[in-house]
Amino acid sequence: MADYDIPEILRFTEDDEWVRDDGDCVVVGVTDFAQSQLGDIVFVELPEVGSPVVKGETFGVIESVKAVSDLYSPVSGEVVAVNDILDESPETVNEDCYGDGWIIAVGDADPDDLDSLLDADAYRGHVDARSD
């Protein structure tokens, strides 16, 4: 089994997105497990700033040399920022998925949505169950 980076300070979805609560917004990206399973990322479809997102519904698409996958919003709210770097350099998700490879920031996120996400230990167990 591979050893994936799963930061303790983040929350996670079963669909392999991570969430960082920055106070006035939450930042969303895909996990180390997700980017490694996808392989070399070649395209990320980003929503428009101001677009509403709904927890559990798609907000974009991530494409690699191996697959095309929907991105699911871990929270409901409004997109307040997108990572424009990914338009020109989608591989940034592979290189730094928890830093420069973030995908969107959501404002007005429902605190109950955040509370329902997996902590690092629960997500690690979720990944381990699929990696066997």
JODAMO-V760871 format. One record per helix or strand. SS is the DSSP state (2 for helix, 1 for strand). FROM is the first residue (numbers start at 1). LEN is the number of residues. If there is no record, write none. Layout:
ss/from/len
SS/FROM/LEN
SS/FROM/LEN
This chain:
ss/from/len
1/11/2
1/17/5
1/25/6
2/32/7
1/41/5
1/52/2
1/58/7
1/68/5
1/77/6
2/85/4
2/92/4
1/104/4
2/111/5
1/118/1
2/120/12
